[in-house]
């Protein structure tokens, strides 16, 4: 009976989404109209290649067509002196063919020997380097788009841009997206030059748009200077698409057939030591298919999916009463992830959809037979549809997962949406588990003339076949993310039986309200201080019956220097914390239910500028903690002995002394990345934590033969620390070849 109801509900939801798409297709907002507030933004015209033109990608901009293109220039500082002319000249030119978009950037530098360019791995952090970054908004809807970056060593990075979360205004990056595109760099006595080739088949766009949103940013790292073409104001920036300029003149662009076929082969080995089961050797083939139903809407199919190349999670020691949030790292689920976002809280406290609930059993991978996904835009809607089937394995049942997420856009930055999720266990009498919810956002970048303002609200309800009430979660958030003053207030709650089967909830049976305010002071012409930031807030939490559970009052102070160094201090005063259930903080120490605590903690921290060959950070957190005290020391060191080699060492030590018992914890991590060039890299990641007493080592090699064609080799070892010796616990290896054929 439950299964019949589930099928009917799914069909009804799918039919509703399709019918709404059809109904609204007529009055869709015209892409030819400039978005509100952008009429005064700068523009650059793209020049179409003539039949005799040909571009050889070498980073030198020596083809005649580059001379015909009128450059985008007049870059201005966003930092340190917002609105002042940039200290180094930058020119951007745009040309295109029927199938490809080309960007040429001339980045002059008065001290070319001072260029910083250590990172070479794809999607590695370029924070310590000079870099050229840009965003494009091919729908020109100011909501979503793409981010790209290049440094003088030729390292590239990219991301999908999705609406901002966690109190940010603008967009945030989905860095897991690996688009198929190419860039080449040339360094010379005038500075450096970048030449970029982005196939139109790599991105979703509106073929009828008369203009694309775009912005360009350049970092001069030795000066810690950020220069932008548009949106250099303190309340703007590269990730705020409402502040972008325009690329005009792109017409007749084609994605070809819009079909990518991506087969892969993989060989694996795994061995659990001291287990009667022999070592396992396996070879598999799989397939990913990407098809653009329209230039704006993409369907993905994955068969016999494998994620052996995925990086391991960072180790954490949990000294809180609630589960930790681990971010998704698997490519299939990260592609288009912004189209499934629901609560706008960064999904770290409540989310109706959390993809790590699919294909992972207590952190261990579970085979996925197939997955189908639909993401993109159609008739004024953002659509996210997902159907995944996991395989039945020993002691693990096979399951089917469904997610449907439509969002209707209105005004410039606002929307209203729905979400539905289903989790069903095959060959079982267990009832299907459902979650359904609704949310909306109202936002503007023109509040009081030039200020950002955002209001969000959501409501979700679960039904897991048990007929329990009190199974809802809801929240609202009002955000004023500006300078010099910023403020936000949010409230959320989860009733005691709220249990999203394909989601994440940190705690239930609570109500939470949190007002936050901050101020930024930027002294003019100070010789060494760039800015001073102060922020304070209150976190007020009650249980489901309205009784106090927690009252926290943190305040933080941050001092940024022109050098890039940072000093920070924070104080957290907890005036009330009541345990609603026993808190087993370690296997040996339990704090009893009903106890009430009051304590104050102090944190001191210092970070050196990341551009230095040897950079580090250190923090000390001290003070009372529940019935006793806690001291935490965190240390980090980044070493760049030469271009392409980055060694990162981090550690965290805790000493907790409570009336119920004393204990210590530590987490150690070392990552050494070696990049031979922008296409060949290897990484060694070694981690240890004192609670699990497991020492883990992952070796990961990647060779990008061509964009979209990759070879991965991954080796993973785990040892158990007995106190006297390290005993091998398990080991595994995988070699994977991925090939992309684009039609």
Secondary structure as UniProt FT lines:
FT   HELIX           2..24
FT   TURN            25..27
FT   TURN            31..32
FT   TURN            36..37
FT   TURN            39..40
FT   STRAND          43..45
FT   STRAND          47..48
FT   TURN            51..52
FT   HELIX           64..68
FT   STRAND          76..79
FT   TURN            82..83
FT   STRAND          90..96
FT   STRAND          100..108
FT   TURN            110..111
FT   HELIX           112..114
FT   TURN            122..123
FT   TURN            127..128
FT   STRAND          131..137
FT   TURN            138..139
FT   STRAND          145..150
FT   TURN            152..153
FT   STRAND          156..163
FT   TURN            166..167
FT   STRAND          171..174
FT   TURN            175..176
FT   STRAND          181..188
FT   TURN            189..190
FT   STRAND          191..199
FT   HELIX           200..202
FT   TURN            207..208
FT   STRAND          211..220
FT   HELIX           221..223
FT   STRAND          225..228
FT   TURN            234..235
FT   TURN            238..239
FT   HELIX           241..243
FT   STRAND          245..248
FT   TURN            256..257
FT   STRAND          259..272
FT   TURN            273..274
FT   STRAND          280..294
FT   TURN            295..296
FT   STRAND          297..305
FT   TURN            308..309
FT   HELIX           331..334
FT   TURN            335..336
FT   HELIX           337..340
FT   TURN            346..347
FT   STRAND          350..351
FT   HELIX           355..357
FT   STRAND          360..361
FT   TURN            362..363
FT   STRAND          364..365
FT   STRAND          368..378
FT   TURN            379..380
FT   STRAND          381..390
FT   TURN            394..395
FT   STRAND          399..410
FT   TURN            411..413
FT   STRAND          414..425
FT   TURN            426..427
FT   STRAND          433..447
FT   TURN            448..450
FT   STRAND          451..463
FT   STRAND          472..480
FT   STRAND          485..494
FT   TURN            496..497
FT   TURN            501..502
FT   STRAND          504..505
FT   STRAND          510..521
FT   TURN            524..525
FT   STRAND          529..543
FT   TURN            544..545
FT   STRAND          548..561
FT   TURN            562..563
FT   STRAND          566..578
FT   STRAND          583..586
FT   TURN            587..588
FT   STRAND          589..591
FT   TURN            593..594
FT   STRAND          596..607
FT   TURN            610..611
FT   STRAND          614..625
FT   TURN            626..627
FT   STRAND          628..642
FT   TURN            643..644
FT   STRAND          645..658
FT   TURN            659..660
FT   STRAND          661..677
FT   TURN            678..679
FT   STRAND          680..689
FT   TURN            690..693
FT   STRAND          694..706
FT   TURN            707..708
FT   STRAND          709..721
FT   STRAND          726..738
FT   STRAND          741..742
//
